[in-house]
Amino acid sequence: MDTLNIGGLVAYQARYRPQARALCFAGQWYNWQQVNERSNRLAQALRAAGVGHGARVVTVLSNCLEMIDIYWACARMGAVAVPLSPLLMASGLRTLLGDAQPAALFYSDTTAAATLPASDGLACMRIRTGAEYEAFAATGSSEPLNASIAPDDLYNIMYTSGTTGLPKGIAL
């Protein structure tokens, strides 16, 4: 895997510094090997569920460990991470979800009340954080996903606030 693109960064660190601290969440430290295994499992599970290269993976989540997994899994597999604000109401989410056309949608107990009605009619899998997320991710292998990532592949869409009209997606 090309270590010079974003999809290879975690694997690179896991290879050369597996036990080094990578991140801390809720008082628990995770090393690069653990972050690599978590993102590999999610990438493999998403791929097995039909999420392919260029597919949009939407999150309606506050800061959480799953967000880290999702971002790195998307980078690893060439999917597009699309974070949406967990503060949006169903009407705002409906507009953005309609524009994003996600293949997968991650939400939490806190965001379910707005996210589920806003995603009615969309042909995407919906995964709630917590036990449902862990069970889904556990279906994936911790082996690296060998995806071909090009330097000009889309990785992230961030939506503007829409203060002068409808929100617009900024592609990175």
Salt bridges, closest charged atoms under 4 A:
ASP69 OD2 - ARG38 NH2 2.69
ASP109 OD1 - ARG128 NH1 2.83
GLU134 OE2 - ARG38 NH2 3.74
ASP153 OD2 - HIS53 NE2 2.79
